[in-house]
Amino acid sequence: MKEQPKQAKPALPVPNYVWRIYKSVQKEDVEWVRHYYPHAITESDNRTLLLQYNLAVTGQNSSNERIKRAELKLKVDKEQNRRHIKVYEIDQRNNEIWR
């Protein structure tokens, strides 16, 4: 893993699960590990949450990068009723395509 770039702005506290990710990839062929918070969260009328991430916010040329692995962590309420959570990727070029 390459050396982490210097950060110019104050940082949010790094959650423990992120440190575990950094430690787990130290032995792998990984150049960068990045942690993103959603820049927008919207709720549609059918109780669907849409989380939007700006992957170009680092100033890197993200069009030349490939994401090999992504981990999404969700904290849900511990209610008694059962819930189903579905995760989709929305193509930025055509937002009608969900994968």
ZIGI-V554813 format. One record per backbone hydrogen bond with DSSP energy under -0.5 kcal/mol. CO is the residue of the C=O (numbers start at 1). NH is the residue of the N-H. If there is no record, write none. Layout:
co=CO nh=NH
co=CO nh=NH
This chain:
co=13 nh=15
co=15 nh=18
co=15 nh=19
co=16 nh=20
co=17 nh=21
co=18 nh=22
co=19 nh=23
co=20 nh=24
co=21 nh=25
co=22 nh=26
co=23 nh=26
co=25 nh=28
co=28 nh=30
co=31 nh=2
co=40 nh=52
co=42 nh=50
co=44 nh=47
co=48 nh=44
co=49 nh=51
co=50 nh=42
co=50 nh=52
co=52 nh=39
co=52 nh=40
co=53 nh=55
co=54 nh=57
co=56 nh=59
co=60 nh=62
co=61 nh=64
co=62 nh=65
co=66 nh=68
co=71 nh=73
co=74 nh=76
co=77 nh=79
co=84 nh=86
co=89 nh=91
co=89 nh=99
co=94 nh=97
co=96 nh=98
co=97 nh=91
